[in-house]
Amino acid sequence: MKQGRTILEAKRFGCYTCYPDTPLVEAAKKMVAKDVSCIVVIEHDGYLAGIITRNDLLRGYLDHDDWQSMPVGQYMTKNVITVVSEDLLNTVANLLVEHHIHRVVVVREENGGRKPVAVVSDTDLIYHMMKEIE
């Protein structure tokens, strides 16, 4: 990481997505099936709308007896910290620490909007820290 590697050089691209009107239960099923801790929420045109995490699912569960039918859009985080694929891994590390978050969404700027292409987590960064010392 210290050598100035970019996200593009270090991250496999792709992310799991859902829509704001997706029921929480469907998001939970996808997280379990894919063994991920978040799903990127996109508008029907593919632009970034937010992110739903395991913690957001727990809030929904605690808030409503019928949590399964509640829409993702009601519990997602709308102000998503994003980066572009050319950003350095150190930039990502600084954002995670500064904002007390576990992941950022890598986006591609397109027509004035942001299209998600990947998620970079603290786990990804720890992996690259360990690769440095091997």
Stockholm file with secondary structure:
# STOCKHOLM 1.0

chainA/1-134         MKQGRTILEAKRFGCYTCYPDTPLVEAAKKMVAKDVSCIVVIEHDGYLAGIITRNDLLRGYLDHDDWQSMPVGQYMTKNVITVVSEDLLNTVANLLVEHHIHRVVVVREENGGRKPVAVVSDTDLIYHMMKEIE
#=GR chainA/1-134 SS CTTCCBHHHHCCCBCCEECTTSBHHHHHHHHHHHTCSEEEEECTTSCEEEEEEHHHHHHHHHHCTTGGGSBGGGTSBSSCCEEETTSBHHHHHHHHHHHTCSEEEEEEEETTEEEEEEEEEHHHHHHHHHHHHC
#=GC SS_cons         CTTCCBHHHHCCCBCCEECTTSBHHHHHHHHHHHTCSEEEEECTTSCEEEEEEHHHHHHHHHHCTTGGGSBGGGTSBSSCCEEETTSBHHHHHHHHHHHTCSEEEEEEEETTEEEEEEEEEHHHHHHHHHHHHC
//
